[in-house]
């Protein structure tokens, strides 16, 4: 009993001290949530595999960029396919739509906002349960990559003047890439699994077009910080269904929610 209280208290202290998160939501391995499904590949325990599918919504209010006094906001909605092996490793890929994606920056002394059209986005990654204690304490890691298809703009706003797509000239280009590595702790309390951790993030963002006879270019730039943190909770109302809620703060103000079903 004393050991349980000590470990639970340690987790709650770490959870309360973590202040920041950047980039894509962190994926918690399905083995941590103890989701049960149909084993479609037998053999040894290390080879037993299950399939799951998730729907995820990520609402990014602001990502601060390292140059141009820039920031990004977007809403990214995806469907994720998960291949879970030996209750420890989740290999996944997702695809969906990035909506309301905007880059705002100071370029040539002007305040410029690039408003992108809805674009196809895809990602891939691997989430691994590194260690699990009988009491429910676990250590997890998540590695992933995200890209938004290079595309067009709905409009560009320069110092309050809006230029529609037909008014933009020359090449119109915009890139969005993110990659991250996360390490976290989780603790299972019956059907609830709170979790938190740290992450290291990189990105590559750029945008350029000509509006009103002037060319505005947001050169290739990265996030303002390479390190951050995350915190969330997973709720498992049945042994095949999980609901995840995750919040991110400070340099990126964002929240995400996902629904995962294990077949």
FIMARTI-617328 format. One line per 8 residues: number of its first residue (from 1); their letters; for each residue x, y, z of C-alpha. Coordinates in steps of 0.02 Angstrom, whole numbers. Each point is the difference from the previous one (the first is absolute). Layout:
<recs>
NUM = A = X/Y/Z  ... .
</recs>
This chain:
<recs>
1 = XXXXXXXX = 0/0/0  141/120/45  88/-41/-165  -162/39/-96  -20/169/87  183/45/-29  -6/-40/-186  -167/85/-25 .
9 = XXXXXXXX = 61/155/91  159/3/-105  -101/-7/-160  -118/139/55  146/113/48  82/-25/-171  -170/27/-85  -25/168/88 .
17 = XXXXXXXX = 176/65/-37  -4/-21/-190  -42/167/-84  17/-9/-190  -38/-100/-158  34/20/-185  -53/-78/-166  -106/-157/-28 .
25 = XXXXXXXX = -93/-91/140  99/-141/82  -67/-176/-30  -17/-108/156  32/-187/-37  -160/-102/2  83/-124/119  10/136/133 .
33 = XXXXXXXX = -189/22/-9  -20/-190/5  -113/0/-153  -55/-176/-47  -34/-58/-177  3/-150/-115  173/-73/-29  16/-25/-188 .
41 = XXXXXXXX = 181/-58/2  45/-144/116  165/-81/42  111/57/143  -58/139/116  121/124/-79  -83/-28/-170  -183/11/51 .
49 = XXXXXXXX = -81/149/-87  -164/97/2  -75/137/-107  -77/164/57  -69/157/-80  -9/176/73  -80/167/-43  102/149/61 .
57 = XXXXXXXX = -32/188/2  143/120/38  -39/185/27  155/111/-7  -31/178/57  182/54/-16  172/-70/-40  136/130/18 .
65 = XXXXXXXX = 134/3/-135  183/40/26  7/135/-136  -105/142/-72  -95/20/165  -105/-138/-76  -134/-118/60  -112/-137/-70 .
73 = XXXXXXXX = -177/-55/39  -101/-145/-71  -127/-138/28  59/-174/-51  -124/-145/-8  64/-174/-40  -43/-185/-5  135/-112/73 .
81 = XXXXXXXX = 32/-185/-35  96/-91/138  91/-167/-6  31/-53/181  129/-136/35  27/-96/163  -95/132/101  156/108/-5 .
89 = XXXXXXXX = 26/73/-173  -125/101/-104  49/37/-180  -119/126/-76  -38/110/-150  -130/136/-17  -76/109/-134  -126/141/-3 .
97 = XXXXXXXX = -26/186/-29  87/156/68  -130/140/8  17/185/43  190/-11/-18  71/176/16  179/67/7  17/175/71 .
105 = XXXXXXXX = 169/90/-8  86/169/-15  73/8/-176  76/154/-83  -68/105/143  -179/-58/-29  -114/-115/97  -39/-143/-118 .
113 = XXXXXXXX = -121/-145/23  3/-146/-122  -169/-88/8  15/-172/-76  -135/-104/-81  -54/-162/82  142/-121/-36  33/-187/12 .
121 = XXXXXXXX = 110/-49/147  83/-163/47  108/-66/139  87/-158/62  78/-56/162  34/-132/131  -53/-1/184  90/-119/118 .
129 = XXXXXXXX = -33/-58/178  177/-3/71  -38/-55/178  -154/-44/103  -5/-25/188  -130/-119/76  -74/151/92  -49/82/-165 .
137 = XXXXXXXX = 145/122/-23  70/-4/-178  133/86/-105  -42/31/-183  77/78/-154  -74/66/-162  91/43/-163  -95/81/-143 .
145 = XXXXXXXX = 3/104/-159  -136/115/-71  -14/89/-168  -132/108/-84  -7/-7/-189  77/150/-88  -148/100/-64  -88/161/-42 .
153 = XXXXXXXX = -67/147/101  -178/56/29  67/176/23  145/104/63  -25/150/116  131/138/1  -20/137/132  -188/-26/2 .
161 = XXXXXXXX = -21/-8/-191  -63/-168/-61  53/-73/-168  -104/-143/-68  75/-149/-90  -33/79/-171  93/159/52  158/-93/50 .
169 = XXXXXXXX = 136/-13/-131  163/-95/-24  32/-168/84  -107/-38/151  84/-122/118  -20/-57/181  80/-144/95  -39/-78/170 .
177 = XXXXXXXX = 102/-141/79  18/-57/180  95/-139/88  12/-42/183  63/-121/131  -93/-16/165  34/-89/165  -138/-11/130 .
185 = XXXXXXXX = -68/-77/160  -174/-71/21  -94/-75/147  -153/-110/-19  -142/28/125  -132/-129/-51  -79/76/-156  101/164/9 .
193 = XXXXXXXX = 180/21/-56  74/174/27  166/31/-86  131/135/-26  176/19/-65  131/96/-97  34/10/-187  124/65/-127 .
201 = XXXXXXXX = -72/77/-157  56/65/-169  -91/79/-145  20/80/-170  -123/134/-52  3/119/-148  -116/105/-106  18/121/-147 .
209 = XXXXXXXX = -106/94/-126  -15/168/-89  -143/116/49  -26/182/-49  159/-2/-105  112/-53/147  71/-171/39  -21/-62/178 .
217 = XXXXXXXX = 102/-149/52  0/-92/166  164/-94/-20  26/-174/69  -15/18/189  -20/-109/154  -95/5/165  55/125/132 .
225 = XXXXXXXX = 50/-141/118  65/-176/-26  -61/-70/167  -168/-8/85  -121/-111/95  -173/-76/-6  -139/-54/119  -162/-94/-26 .
233 = XXXXXXXX = -116/-139/55  -66/-157/-83  -173/-65/46  -46/-181/-39  -189/-25/21  8/-175/-79  146/-118/-31  2/43/-187 .
241 = XXXXXXXX = -30/188/4  110/144/62  -30/188/8  154/110/11  5/185/50  164/96/-8  46/182/32  150/103/-54 .
249 = XXXXXXXX = 46/171/64  123/146/-1  96/4/-166  -141/-99/-82  -176/25/64  -92/-155/-61  -113/-143/49  -39/-167/-81 .
257 = XXXXXXX = -126/-140/19  -2/-175/-72  -110/-155/-1  86/-169/-23  -86/-167/-35  95/-165/11  -72/-131/-118 .
</recs>
